[in-house]
Amino acid sequence: MNIKYVEESVLNKNPLGLIKTRENRFKAIYPHETKSSEDLYIIIEITDNEEIIIITLYTTTIERRLRNYAI
């Protein structure tokens, strides 16, 4: 995974979806950098100091987003 693309996505792009998973933790969904059939999921946490911490990231097919989140 291209870390620069991940960083650019989190800091400057609007996500396709944003789901709160628990207090201060979110699942952000972005388009995959090179594969139009996949989405990039980034789990982030926002600290009390308003810092963004990337917990994990993974890719999955766009059908999952369309089926589960109806965005």
Steps between C-alpha positions, in 0.01 A plus 500: 500500500629843406528683835506839325161421343364398841630820658363715216161330527465548876620859499356642177224286348136454587430137586238295317373407844580564863376271774554552872610166645556612860592808700756701298545218244369503144500287186563722199441361152694637201540388140792264447798674344529272194215247503158634404333183629630548857468745788761596755383479861700702752432465872600822675494624854490865600680571825402755763773722348321473161778288349400241241638152556465236230414175677484274196405496136378241256336466161180326401267490202267792439207258520552481876451876535204503267336206673577584863495878509281599204702815436 
